[in-house]
Amino acid sequence: MRFLNIKSFLFLFFGIFAGLYLSWPGILILNNWKCFNKIIQNSAEDKISLKALLEVSPNYLIKRKNKNMNSKIRVVADACFR
């Protein structure tokens, strides 16, 4: 029974990792994480980089009411990890 739980956990972990890697292939590169952290820090100071601004879809700008945390992380990750 314990082996089944470990096997299920590894399968789930591999699935999450593969999904993230297919969505954002640059997620394993250290410079991309520095970009991600830099955009997060600058957005806290209300400075938005041009790279992040160009990655934002027009639909996101039109529907600014939907500013939940998931959509913000998606926009920043798209700017750095793709």
Buried (B, 14 or more C-beta within 10 A) or exposed (E): EEEEEEEEEEEEEEEEEEEBEEEBEBBEEEEBBEBBEBBBEEBEEEEEBEEBEEBBEEEBEEEEEEEEEEEEEBBBBBBBBE
